[in-house]
Amino acid sequence: MRASYDPYENVIEVMTEAMEIGKMNKYMFDIIKNPQRETKVYLPVEMDDGSVQVFEGYRVQHSNIRGPFKGGIRFHPDCNLNEVKALATWMSLKCAVVNIPYGGAKGGVRVDPSELSQRELRKLTRRYAFAIEPLIGADTDIPAPDVNTNAQTMAWILDTYSMLKGKPCPGVVTGKPVELGGSKGRNSATGRGVAISAKLILEKDGKKLEDVTVAISGMGNVGGNAARILGHRGVKIVALSDVSGAIYCENGLDADVISEFLEIPGNVLNKYQGEGITHISHEELLTCKCDILIPAALENQINEDNARKLQCSYIIEGANGPTSVEADAIIAERGIVLIPDIFANSGGVIVSYFEWVQNIQILTWNREQVNKTLEKIMTAAFAEIVEESKQSQCSYRMAAYIIALKRLIYAEEIKGIFP
């Protein structure tokens, strides 16, 4: 096992393998694999007690060859430049594999938001928005929520940017409140995309959602929405986790009830009690017996240490980069079917695209139209992945990467190198 996990090294290694399998132009690949711009900013914030803290922030713009840069902003104490570079790269691949006209970017601030008051968090967000204002815009780079950020965070960024420009600029961010131009269905879109991915692979294998058991690592926006949507479709959820720990119930968990419990300030899963529920560790959730495992927390959850202990038949990657390169090889060797993050996690950016289109055209779609169009796009992209997997005799991850890289490299080739 590697001494330490580097998400950027991980994504470059997978991209390189896909380039070789797909027999692509190496010189164009060398352009595509590198971010176009990396920005680091320092953010002084006056805290509630009058002291001043300086936070470190980032914005990495990987590629805009197929459209404006697009990517979320995360607030996390372990956030660093290499992580943001990897996330920006995944965004470029994600947009390309589902064929929407965006490039990839990502942003982050190294902070534990749970340690800040609402006022301090607002001031930090506005200062970060001010720092990256020269980079972002509705036709240049469009941020969105990610880990520990939400519609409120986007509202602060939108207002800061609009104040600087002297006019409303709703298209500068997506994932904002509906009242400020956000799209219906955006909040649940990434989790819905995970549920759609599960449905598509099961249908291909002649199975039904109501006949499978699912374990979900992470009850944030992605995992929580995936759990609720899958539960509504008859899936038996046997295990769930959050930062405090995990719970397991062989007879199934009610994701709606658990979500309501977690919405109460101070409540976490290690405090949750119920009939038939066992409290387990994060590692025990990943290795519990289930049909589908959904890693929906942070990167590197499934690695060389636990890949041989998995007891699932399918993995649907709800998080970005949850599986290491070493684990990928073990998973393939064991015959576990894996649906990769750059497809399974794409629901959020697809509906962000819908939100952006609505802002530009000054119109509103209803929720049914949003969800129906999301499923249509993901179904078409999944069919392409399956076909590429057959033609190249490779995993679904490699197939998705090959499709994405071919689109990016083709765009680079026909554009030509400037000057």
C-alpha positions as a LaTeX table, in Angstrom:
\begin{tabular}{lrrr}
\hline
Residue & $x$ (\AA) & $y$ (\AA) & $z$ (\AA) \\
\hline
Met1 & 0.00 & 0.00 & 0.00 \\
Arg2 & 1.16 & 3.55 & $-0.71$ \\
Ala3 & 2.60 & 5.48 & 2.21 \\
Ser4 & $-0.13$ & 8.09 & 1.79 \\
Tyr5 & $-3.13$ & 8.53 & $-0.47$ \\
Asp6 & $-2.93$ & 11.38 & $-2.97$ \\
Pro7 & $-6.24$ & 11.86 & $-4.83$ \\
Tyr8 & $-4.57$ & 13.77 & $-7.66$ \\
Glu9 & $-2.03$ & 10.99 & $-8.27$ \\
Asn10 & $-4.95$ & 8.55 & $-8.16$ \\
Val11 & $-6.98$ & 10.30 & $-10.87$ \\
Ile12 & $-3.94$ & 10.83 & $-13.12$ \\
Glu13 & $-3.05$ & 7.13 & $-12.86$ \\
Val14 & $-6.57$ & 6.10 & $-13.89$ \\
Met15 & $-6.64$ & 8.68 & $-16.71$ \\
Thr16 & $-3.29$ & 7.44 & $-18.04$ \\
Glu17 & $-4.52$ & 3.85 & $-18.13$ \\
Ala18 & $-7.69$ & 4.92 & $-19.94$ \\
Met19 & $-5.64$ & 6.91 & $-22.46$ \\
Glu20 & $-3.53$ & 3.85 & $-23.21$ \\
Ile21 & $-6.51$ & 1.47 & $-23.50$ \\
Gly22 & $-8.33$ & 3.97 & $-25.72$ \\
Lys23 & $-5.20$ & 4.55 & $-27.86$ \\
Met24 & $-5.53$ & 8.33 & $-27.63$ \\
Asn25 & $-3.20$ & 11.14 & $-28.69$ \\
Lys26 & $-0.61$ & 11.30 & $-25.89$ \\
Tyr27 & 0.36 & 14.90 & $-26.65$ \\
Met28 & $-3.23$ & 16.11 & $-26.35$ \\
Phe29 & $-3.59$ & 13.99 & $-23.21$ \\
Asp30 & $-0.60$ & 15.76 & $-21.66$ \\
Ile31 & $-2.50$ & 19.04 & $-22.11$ \\
Ile32 & $-5.79$ & 17.69 & $-20.74$ \\
Lys33 & $-4.36$ & 16.08 & $-17.61$ \\
Asn34 & $-2.97$ & 19.37 & $-16.25$ \\
Pro35 & $-5.16$ & 22.06 & $-14.67$ \\
Gln36 & $-5.26$ & 25.34 & $-16.56$ \\
Arg37 & $-5.08$ & 27.45 & $-13.39$ \\
Glu38 & $-4.46$ & 26.87 & $-9.67$ \\
Thr39 & $-5.25$ & 29.68 & $-7.25$ \\
Lys40 & $-4.53$ & 29.88 & $-3.53$ \\
Val41 & $-6.02$ & 32.68 & $-1.42$ \\
Tyr42 & $-5.64$ & 33.73 & 2.21 \\
Leu43 & $-8.77$ & 34.89 & 3.97 \\
Pro44 & $-8.56$ & 37.07 & 7.11 \\
Val45 & $-11.78$ & 36.95 & 9.13 \\
Glu46 & $-12.65$ & 38.87 & 12.31 \\
Met47 & $-14.14$ & 36.33 & 14.71 \\
Asp48 & $-16.97$ & 36.96 & 17.16 \\
Asp49 & $-14.51$ & 37.45 & 20.04 \\
Gly50 & $-12.63$ & 40.18 & 18.15 \\
Ser51 & $-9.64$ & 38.02 & 17.21 \\
Val52 & $-8.56$ & 37.56 & 13.57 \\
Gln53 & $-8.03$ & 34.18 & 11.94 \\
Val54 & $-6.52$ & 33.67 & 8.49 \\
Phe55 & $-7.96$ & 30.77 & 6.50 \\
Glu56 & $-6.48$ & 29.17 & 3.39 \\
Gly57 & $-8.69$ & 28.78 & 0.31 \\
Tyr58 & $-8.34$ & 27.40 & $-3.21$ \\
Arg59 & $-9.93$ & 27.50 & $-6.65$ \\
Val60 & $-8.59$ & 25.16 & $-9.33$ \\
Gln61 & $-9.81$ & 25.49 & $-12.92$ \\
His62 & $-9.00$ & 22.27 & $-14.73$ \\
Ser63 & $-10.47$ & 22.65 & $-18.22$ \\
Asn64 & $-12.89$ & 24.91 & $-20.08$ \\
Ile65 & $-12.34$ & 23.30 & $-23.47$ \\
Arg66 & $-16.01$ & 22.16 & $-23.63$ \\
Gly67 & $-17.64$ & 25.07 & $-21.80$ \\
Pro68 & $-17.37$ & 27.28 & $-18.70$ \\
Phe69 & $-15.54$ & 25.91 & $-15.68$ \\
Lys70 & $-17.98$ & 24.25 & $-13.27$ \\
Gly71 & $-17.47$ & 22.82 & $-9.81$ \\
Gly72 & $-18.41$ & 22.93 & $-6.16$ \\
Ile73 & $-16.87$ & 24.55 & $-3.11$ \\
Arg74 & $-16.15$ & 22.51 & 0.00 \\
Phe75 & $-15.36$ & 23.62 & 3.56 \\
His76 & $-13.31$ & 20.95 & 5.34 \\
Pro77 & $-10.39$ & 20.94 & 7.80 \\
Asp78 & $-8.42$ & 18.48 & 5.62 \\
Cys79 & $-8.95$ & 20.38 & 2.37 \\
Asn80 & $-5.71$ & 20.91 & 0.44 \\
Leu81 & $-4.55$ & 21.92 & $-3.03$ \\
Asn82 & $-3.97$ & 18.40 & $-4.36$ \\
Glu83 & $-7.43$ & 17.30 & $-3.26$ \\
Val84 & $-8.99$ & 20.30 & $-5.02$ \\
Lys85 & $-6.92$ & 19.58 & $-8.16$ \\
Ala86 & $-8.23$ & 16.00 & $-8.20$ \\
Leu87 & $-11.81$ & 17.16 & $-7.68$ \\
Ala88 & $-11.50$ & 19.71 & $-10.49$ \\
Thr89 & $-10.15$ & 17.00 & $-12.81$ \\
Trp90 & $-13.02$ & 14.66 & $-11.91$ \\
Met91 & $-15.45$ & 17.47 & $-12.71$ \\
Ser92 & $-14.06$ & 17.83 & $-16.24$ \\
Leu93 & $-14.42$ & 14.07 & $-16.74$ \\
Lys94 & $-17.88$ & 14.02 & $-15.16$ \\
Cys95 & $-19.26$ & 16.74 & $-17.43$ \\
Ala96 & $-17.72$ & 15.09 & $-20.49$ \\
Val97 & $-19.02$ & 11.58 & $-19.77$ \\
Val98 & $-22.63$ & 12.81 & $-19.50$ \\
Asn99 & $-22.00$ & 15.20 & $-22.42$ \\
Ile100 & $-23.04$ & 18.53 & $-20.93$ \\
Pro101 & $-21.25$ & 21.74 & $-22.11$ \\
Tyr102 & $-19.17$ & 22.44 & $-19.02$ \\
Gly103 & $-15.55$ & 22.15 & $-18.04$ \\
Gly104 & $-14.25$ & 21.25 & $-14.60$ \\
Ala105 & $-13.26$ & 23.32 & $-11.56$ \\
Lys106 & $-13.35$ & 23.00 & $-7.79$ \\
Gly107 & $-12.90$ & 25.21 & $-4.78$ \\
Gly108 & $-12.30$ & 24.75 & $-1.09$ \\
Val109 & $-11.46$ & 26.39 & 2.21 \\
Arg110 & $-9.48$ & 24.65 & 4.94 \\
Val111 & $-11.85$ & 25.08 & 7.88 \\
Asp112 & $-14.05$ & 23.08 & 10.22 \\
Pro113 & $-17.38$ & 24.90 & 9.77 \\
Ser114 & $-18.82$ & 23.27 & 12.90 \\
Glu115 & $-16.41$ & 25.39 & 14.94 \\
Leu116 & $-17.68$ & 28.67 & 13.47 \\
Ser117 & $-20.81$ & 30.62 & 14.36 \\
Gln118 & $-23.29$ & 31.40 & 11.58 \\
Arg119 & $-21.99$ & 34.98 & 11.52 \\
Glu120 & $-18.35$ & 33.85 & 11.24 \\
Leu121 & $-19.25$ & 31.37 & 8.50 \\
Arg122 & $-21.05$ & 34.08 & 6.54 \\
Lys123 & $-18.06$ & 36.42 & 6.84 \\
Leu124 & $-15.64$ & 33.68 & 5.74 \\
Thr125 & $-17.82$ & 32.78 & 2.75 \\
Arg126 & $-18.13$ & 36.40 & 1.65 \\
Arg127 & $-14.38$ & 36.94 & 2.00 \\
Tyr128 & $-13.71$ & 33.82 & $-0.09$ \\
Ala129 & $-16.21$ & 35.00 & $-2.72$ \\
Phe130 & $-14.46$ & 38.38 & $-2.82$ \\
Ala131 & $-11.07$ & 36.66 & $-3.24$ \\
Ile132 & $-12.14$ & 34.49 & $-6.19$ \\
Glu133 & $-14.44$ & 37.09 & $-7.79$ \\
Pro134 & $-11.99$ & 37.77 & $-10.67$ \\
Leu135 & $-12.17$ & 34.08 & $-11.62$ \\
Ile136 & $-15.90$ & 33.33 & $-11.45$ \\
Gly137 & $-18.89$ & 34.38 & $-13.54$ \\
Ala138 & $-21.94$ & 32.97 & $-15.33$ \\
Asp139 & $-20.00$ & 32.46 & $-18.55$ \\
Thr140 & $-16.56$ & 31.71 & $-17.05$ \\
Asp141 & $-16.65$ & 29.65 & $-13.81$ \\
Ile142 & $-19.78$ & 28.66 & $-11.91$ \\
Pro143 & $-19.43$ & 27.38 & $-8.30$ \\
Ala144 & $-21.93$ & 25.11 & $-6.52$ \\
Pro145 & $-22.31$ & 23.39 & $-3.11$ \\
Asp146 & $-20.09$ & 20.50 & $-2.06$ \\
Val147 & $-19.03$ & 19.01 & 1.30 \\
Asn148 & $-20.19$ & 21.21 & 4.23 \\
Thr149 & $-21.65$ & 23.87 & 1.93 \\
Asn150 & $-25.26$ & 24.30 & 0.84 \\
Ala151 & $-27.87$ & 26.63 & $-0.69$ \\
Gln152 & $-27.23$ & 29.21 & 2.07 \\
Thr153 & $-23.51$ & 29.25 & 1.20 \\
Met154 & $-24.39$ & 29.85 & $-2.46$ \\
Ala155 & $-26.78$ & 32.66 & $-1.48$ \\
Trp156 & $-23.93$ & 34.46 & 0.32 \\
Ile157 & $-21.60$ & 34.01 & $-2.67$ \\
Leu158 & $-24.32$ & 35.17 & $-5.08$ \\
Asp159 & $-25.03$ & 38.28 & $-3.02$ \\
Thr160 & $-21.34$ & 39.16 & $-2.61$ \\
Tyr161 & $-20.68$ & 38.79 & $-6.33$ \\
Ser162 & $-23.82$ & 40.72 & $-7.29$ \\
Met163 & $-22.91$ & 43.58 & $-4.93$ \\
Leu164 & $-19.46$ & 43.79 & $-6.53$ \\
Lys165 & $-20.99$ & 43.86 & $-10.02$ \\
Gly166 & $-23.78$ & 46.28 & $-9.08$ \\
Lys167 & $-26.59$ & 44.07 & $-10.43$ \\
Pro168 & $-28.24$ & 40.69 & $-9.80$ \\
Cys169 & $-26.12$ & 37.87 & $-11.25$ \\
Pro170 & $-28.11$ & 34.67 & $-10.57$ \\
Gly171 & $-26.12$ & 32.58 & $-13.08$ \\
Val172 & $-22.83$ & 32.92 & $-11.15$ \\
Val173 & $-23.65$ & 29.98 & $-8.85$ \\
Thr174 & $-25.93$ & 26.95 & $-8.94$ \\
Gly175 & $-27.43$ & 25.06 & $-6.02$ \\
Lys176 & $-28.81$ & 28.32 & $-4.61$ \\
Pro177 & $-32.26$ & 28.70 & $-3.01$ \\
Val178 & $-35.18$ & 28.43 & $-5.43$ \\
Glu179 & $-36.29$ & 31.90 & $-4.29$ \\
Leu180 & $-33.02$ & 33.34 & $-5.67$ \\
Gly181 & $-33.18$ & 31.53 & $-9.00$ \\
Gly182 & $-32.27$ & 28.01 & $-7.94$ \\
Ser183 & $-33.72$ & 24.96 & $-9.65$ \\
Lys184 & $-36.36$ & 22.68 & $-8.19$ \\
Gly185 & $-34.83$ & 19.25 & $-7.67$ \\
Arg186 & $-31.24$ & 20.52 & $-7.39$ \\
Asn187 & $-30.78$ & 19.73 & $-3.69$ \\
Ser188 & $-31.59$ & 16.05 & $-4.17$ \\
Ala189 & $-30.07$ & 15.71 & $-7.66$ \\
Thr190 & $-26.76$ & 14.02 & $-6.79$ \\
Gly191 & $-28.45$ & 11.47 & $-4.55$ \\
Arg192 & $-31.12$ & 10.94 & $-7.22$ \\
Gly193 & $-28.36$ & 10.29 & $-9.76$ \\
Val194 & $-26.94$ & 7.59 & $-7.47$ \\
Ala195 & $-30.40$ & 5.98 & $-7.26$ \\
Ile196 & $-30.77$ & 6.16 & $-11.05$ \\
Ser197 & $-27.34$ & 4.50 & $-11.43$ \\
Ala198 & $-28.43$ & 1.64 & $-9.17$ \\
Lys199 & $-31.63$ & 1.20 & $-11.13$ \\
Leu200 & $-29.81$ & 1.16 & $-14.49$ \\
Ile201 & $-27.21$ & $-1.45$ & $-13.56$ \\
Leu202 & $-29.80$ & $-3.68$ & $-11.90$ \\
Glu203 & $-32.08$ & $-3.46$ & $-14.94$ \\
Lys204 & $-29.17$ & $-4.41$ & $-17.18$ \\
Asp205 & $-28.60$ & $-7.49$ & $-15.00$ \\
Gly206 & $-32.30$ & $-8.37$ & $-14.93$ \\
Lys207 & $-32.85$ & $-7.39$ & $-11.29$ \\
Lys208 & $-35.19$ & $-5.01$ & $-9.47$ \\
Leu209 & $-34.55$ & $-2.36$ & $-6.82$ \\
Glu210 & $-37.09$ & $-3.86$ & $-4.44$ \\
Asp211 & $-35.15$ & $-7.14$ & $-4.38$ \\
Val212 & $-31.81$ & $-5.75$ & $-3.12$ \\
Thr213 & $-30.23$ & $-4.60$ & 0.14 \\
Val214 & $-28.12$ & $-1.44$ & 0.32 \\
Ala215 & $-25.50$ & $-0.02$ & 2.70 \\
Ile216 & $-24.68$ & 3.69 & 2.44 \\
Ser217 & $-21.55$ & 5.28 & 3.88 \\
Gly218 & $-22.32$ & 8.93 & 4.55 \\
Met219 & $-25.64$ & 10.61 & 5.40 \\
Gly220 & $-24.82$ & 14.03 & 3.99 \\
Asn221 & $-26.61$ & 15.53 & 1.01 \\
Val222 & $-25.65$ & 12.73 & $-1.40$ \\
Gly223 & $-26.02$ & 9.71 & 0.87 \\
Gly224 & $-29.08$ & 11.04 & 2.68 \\
Asn225 & $-31.01$ & 11.78 & $-0.50$ \\
Ala226 & $-29.93$ & 8.49 & $-2.09$ \\
Ala227 & $-31.15$ & 6.62 & 1.01 \\
Arg228 & $-34.54$ & 8.34 & 1.00 \\
Ile229 & $-35.10$ & 7.97 & $-2.76$ \\
Leu230 & $-34.05$ & 4.31 & $-2.78$ \\
Gly231 & $-36.20$ & 3.65 & 0.29 \\
His232 & $-39.22$ & 5.16 & $-1.49$ \\
Arg233 & $-38.54$ & 2.77 & $-4.39$ \\
Gly234 & $-38.72$ & $-0.31$ & $-2.18$ \\
Val235 & $-35.03$ & $-0.88$ & $-1.47$ \\
Lys236 & $-34.11$ & $-2.33$ & 1.93 \\
Ile237 & $-31.48$ & $-0.04$ & 3.51 \\
Val238 & $-29.54$ & $-2.19$ & 6.00 \\
Ala239 & $-26.75$ & 0.21 & 7.06 \\
Leu240 & $-26.12$ & 3.96 & 7.24 \\
Ser241 & $-23.31$ & 6.10 & 8.64 \\
Asp242 & $-22.33$ & 9.66 & 9.44 \\
Val243 & $-19.24$ & 11.24 & 11.00 \\
Ser244 & $-20.11$ & 9.77 & 14.43 \\
Gly245 & $-20.43$ & 6.12 & 13.42 \\
Ala246 & $-22.75$ & 3.67 & 11.68 \\
Ile247 & $-25.93$ & 1.71 & 12.34 \\
Tyr248 & $-27.05$ & $-1.66$ & 10.96 \\
Cys249 & $-30.43$ & $-3.41$ & 10.89 \\
Glu250 & $-30.95$ & $-6.66$ & 8.99 \\
Asn251 & $-34.70$ & $-5.95$ & 8.67 \\
Gly252 & $-34.11$ & $-2.53$ & 7.17 \\
Leu253 & $-33.81$ & 1.10 & 8.26 \\
Asp254 & $-36.34$ & 3.89 & 7.67 \\
Ala255 & $-34.26$ & 6.57 & 5.95 \\
Asp256 & $-37.01$ & 9.19 & 6.30 \\
Val257 & $-37.27$ & 8.75 & 10.08 \\
Ile258 & $-33.49$ & 8.74 & 10.47 \\
Ser259 & $-33.14$ & 11.86 & 8.32 \\
Glu260 & $-35.69$ & 13.69 & 10.48 \\
Phe261 & $-33.72$ & 12.64 & 13.57 \\
Leu262 & $-30.46$ & 13.95 & 12.08 \\
Glu263 & $-32.05$ & 17.30 & 11.20 \\
Ile264 & $-32.39$ & 18.09 & 14.93 \\
Pro265 & $-29.30$ & 20.13 & 15.99 \\
Gly266 & $-26.84$ & 18.01 & 17.95 \\
Asn267 & $-28.22$ & 14.66 & 16.78 \\
Val268 & $-25.82$ & 12.16 & 15.20 \\
Leu269 & $-26.19$ & 8.49 & 14.34 \\
Asn270 & $-24.31$ & 7.15 & 17.35 \\
Lys271 & $-27.20$ & 8.55 & 19.45 \\
Tyr272 & $-29.89$ & 6.89 & 17.34 \\
Gln273 & $-31.74$ & 3.96 & 18.88 \\
Gly274 & $-34.41$ & 1.65 & 17.50 \\
Glu275 & $-35.66$ & $-1.91$ & 17.41 \\
Gly276 & $-33.15$ & $-4.31$ & 15.86 \\
Ile277 & $-30.50$ & $-1.63$ & 15.38 \\
Thr278 & $-26.83$ & $-2.40$ & 16.05 \\
His279 & $-24.18$ & 0.30 & 16.28 \\
Ile280 & $-21.15$ & $-0.58$ & 14.15 \\
Ser281 & $-17.96$ & 1.11 & 12.96 \\
His282 & $-17.46$ & 2.82 & 9.60 \\
Glu283 & $-15.27$ & $-0.09$ & 8.53 \\
Glu284 & $-17.92$ & $-2.61$ & 9.51 \\
Leu285 & $-20.45$ & $-0.78$ & 7.34 \\
Leu286 & $-18.17$ & $-0.96$ & 4.31 \\
Thr287 & $-17.66$ & $-4.69$ & 4.81 \\
Cys288 & $-21.19$ & $-5.67$ & 5.87 \\
Lys289 & $-23.24$ & $-8.14$ & 3.85 \\
Cys290 & $-25.35$ & $-6.29$ & 1.27 \\
Asp291 & $-26.12$ & $-6.35$ & $-2.45$ \\
Ile292 & $-25.13$ & $-2.74$ & $-3.14$ \\
Leu293 & $-22.55$ & $-0.65$ & $-1.30$ \\
Ile294 & $-22.74$ & 3.12 & $-1.80$ \\
Pro295 & $-19.67$ & 5.02 & $-0.55$ \\
Ala296 & $-21.02$ & 8.57 & $-0.32$ \\
Ala297 & $-18.61$ & 10.31 & 2.06 \\
Leu298 & $-15.05$ & 11.42 & 1.23 \\
Glu299 & $-12.23$ & 9.99 & $-0.88$ \\
Asn300 & $-10.30$ & 6.75 & $-0.31$ \\
Gln301 & $-12.99$ & 4.91 & 1.69 \\
Ile302 & $-12.41$ & 1.68 & $-0.21$ \\
Asn303 & $-8.72$ & 0.85 & $-0.35$ \\
Glu304 & $-6.22$ & $-1.99$ & $-0.44$ \\
Asp305 & $-6.81$ & $-2.73$ & 3.26 \\
Asn306 & $-10.54$ & $-3.45$ & 3.03 \\
Ala307 & $-11.26$ & $-4.30$ & $-0.64$ \\
Arg308 & $-10.90$ & $-8.06$ & $-0.05$ \\
Lys309 & $-13.32$ & $-7.89$ & 2.89 \\
Leu310 & $-16.23$ & $-6.41$ & 0.93 \\
Gln311 & $-19.37$ & $-8.56$ & 0.86 \\
Cys312 & $-21.32$ & $-6.66$ & $-1.78$ \\
Ser313 & $-22.07$ & $-7.50$ & $-5.42$ \\
Tyr314 & $-22.22$ & $-3.88$ & $-6.62$ \\
Ile315 & $-20.54$ & $-0.60$ & $-5.71$ \\
Ile316 & $-22.20$ & 2.68 & $-6.74$ \\
Glu317 & $-19.76$ & 5.52 & $-6.06$ \\
Gly318 & $-21.76$ & 8.39 & $-4.58$ \\
Ala319 & $-18.66$ & 10.30 & $-3.43$ \\
Asn320 & $-15.83$ & 11.65 & $-5.57$ \\
Gly321 & $-12.85$ & 9.28 & $-5.62$ \\
Pro322 & $-13.97$ & 6.87 & $-2.89$ \\
Thr323 & $-11.96$ & 3.94 & $-4.30$ \\
Ser324 & $-8.18$ & 3.77 & $-4.62$ \\
Val325 & $-6.38$ & 2.40 & $-7.69$ \\
Glu326 & $-5.18$ & $-0.60$ & $-5.67$ \\
Ala327 & $-8.72$ & $-1.37$ & $-4.50$ \\
Asp328 & $-10.02$ & $-1.10$ & $-8.06$ \\
Ala329 & $-7.80$ & $-3.97$ & $-9.15$ \\
Ile330 & $-8.97$ & $-6.15$ & $-6.25$ \\
Ile331 & $-12.62$ & $-5.32$ & $-6.92$ \\
Ala332 & $-12.27$ & $-6.27$ & $-10.59$ \\
Glu333 & $-10.47$ & $-9.49$ & $-9.66$ \\
Arg334 & $-13.33$ & $-10.40$ & $-7.30$ \\
Gly335 & $-16.01$ & $-9.72$ & $-9.93$ \\
Ile336 & $-17.71$ & $-6.92$ & $-8.02$ \\
Val337 & $-19.47$ & $-4.56$ & $-10.44$ \\
Leu338 & $-18.48$ & $-0.93$ & $-9.85$ \\
Ile339 & $-20.32$ & 2.10 & $-11.26$ \\
Pro340 & $-17.78$ & 4.94 & $-11.20$ \\
Asp341 & $-18.11$ & 8.32 & $-9.52$ \\
Ile342 & $-17.76$ & 10.36 & $-12.71$ \\
Phe343 & $-21.08$ & 8.84 & $-13.83$ \\
Ala344 & $-22.92$ & 7.90 & $-10.62$ \\
Asn345 & $-22.13$ & 11.25 & $-8.95$ \\
Ser346 & $-23.08$ & 13.34 & $-12.01$ \\
Gly347 & $-26.70$ & 14.10 & $-11.06$ \\
Gly348 & $-25.74$ & 17.28 & $-9.22$ \\
Val349 & $-23.82$ & 18.87 & $-12.07$ \\
Ile350 & $-26.47$ & 17.83 & $-14.62$ \\
Val351 & $-29.20$ & 19.62 & $-12.66$ \\
Ser352 & $-26.79$ & 22.51 & $-12.04$ \\
Tyr353 & $-26.64$ & 22.76 & $-15.82$ \\
Phe354 & $-30.45$ & 22.85 & $-15.91$ \\
Glu355 & $-30.40$ & 25.63 & $-13.28$ \\
Trp356 & $-27.86$ & 27.61 & $-15.31$ \\
Val357 & $-29.98$ & 27.25 & $-18.46$ \\
Gln358 & $-33.06$ & 28.43 & $-16.57$ \\
Asn359 & $-31.16$ & 31.48 & $-15.27$ \\
Ile360 & $-29.88$ & 32.39 & $-18.73$ \\
Gln361 & $-33.32$ & 32.01 & $-20.31$ \\
Ile362 & $-35.12$ & 33.60 & $-17.33$ \\
Leu363 & $-37.58$ & 30.75 & $-16.94$ \\
Thr364 & $-38.45$ & 27.99 & $-14.47$ \\
Trp365 & $-38.84$ & 24.24 & $-14.93$ \\
Asn366 & $-41.07$ & 22.17 & $-12.69$ \\
Arg367 & $-39.64$ & 19.34 & $-10.60$ \\
Glu368 & $-41.08$ & 16.63 & $-12.83$ \\
Gln369 & $-39.35$ & 18.11 & $-15.89$ \\
Val370 & $-36.05$ & 18.36 & $-14.01$ \\
Asn371 & $-36.13$ & 14.76 & $-12.74$ \\
Lys372 & $-37.32$ & 13.33 & $-16.06$ \\
Thr373 & $-34.60$ & 15.10 & $-18.06$ \\
Leu374 & $-31.96$ & 14.07 & $-15.51$ \\
Glu375 & $-32.90$ & 10.41 & $-15.89$ \\
Lys376 & $-32.97$ & 10.72 & $-19.69$ \\
Ile377 & $-29.41$ & 12.11 & $-19.81$ \\
Met378 & $-28.04$ & 9.54 & $-17.36$ \\
Thr379 & $-29.74$ & 6.65 & $-19.18$ \\
Ala380 & $-28.17$ & 7.70 & $-22.49$ \\
Ala381 & $-24.72$ & 8.10 & $-20.88$ \\
Phe382 & $-24.99$ & 4.71 & $-19.16$ \\
Ala383 & $-25.77$ & 3.00 & $-22.49$ \\
Glu384 & $-22.60$ & 4.55 & $-23.95$ \\
Ile385 & $-20.54$ & 3.32 & $-20.99$ \\
Val386 & $-21.88$ & $-0.22$ & $-21.34$ \\
Glu387 & $-21.13$ & $-0.22$ & $-25.08$ \\
Glu388 & $-17.60$ & 1.15 & $-24.57$ \\
Ser389 & $-16.97$ & $-1.46$ & $-21.88$ \\
Lys390 & $-17.88$ & $-4.21$ & $-24.37$ \\
Gln391 & $-15.81$ & $-2.77$ & $-27.21$ \\
Ser392 & $-12.70$ & $-2.10$ & $-25.12$ \\
Gln393 & $-13.20$ & $-5.15$ & $-22.87$ \\
Cys394 & $-12.67$ & $-3.05$ & $-19.77$ \\
Ser395 & $-14.40$ & $-2.06$ & $-16.53$ \\
Tyr396 & $-17.17$ & 0.50 & $-16.39$ \\
Arg397 & $-14.72$ & 2.94 & $-14.79$ \\
Met398 & $-12.28$ & 2.61 & $-17.67$ \\
Ala399 & $-15.13$ & 2.87 & $-20.18$ \\
Ala400 & $-16.40$ & 6.09 & $-18.57$ \\
Tyr401 & $-12.90$ & 7.58 & $-18.52$ \\
Ile402 & $-12.30$ & 6.61 & $-22.16$ \\
Ile403 & $-15.53$ & 8.30 & $-23.28$ \\
Ala404 & $-14.77$ & 11.45 & $-21.27$ \\
Leu405 & $-11.14$ & 11.69 & $-22.39$ \\
Lys406 & $-12.01$ & 11.14 & $-26.06$ \\
Arg407 & $-14.45$ & 14.06 & $-25.90$ \\
Leu408 & $-11.95$ & 16.32 & $-24.14$ \\
Ile409 & $-9.07$ & 15.37 & $-26.42$ \\
Tyr410 & $-11.17$ & 15.75 & $-29.58$ \\
Ala411 & $-12.17$ & 19.25 & $-28.47$ \\
Glu412 & $-8.50$ & 20.07 & $-27.84$ \\
Glu413 & $-7.46$ & 18.71 & $-31.25$ \\
Ile414 & $-10.04$ & 20.60 & $-33.32$ \\
Lys415 & $-9.38$ & 23.83 & $-31.42$ \\
Gly416 & $-5.65$ & 23.63 & $-31.92$ \\
Ile417 & $-2.91$ & 24.97 & $-29.67$ \\
Phe418 & $-2.78$ & 28.71 & $-29.05$ \\
Pro419 & $-1.13$ & 30.78 & $-30.45$ \\
\hline
\end{tabular}
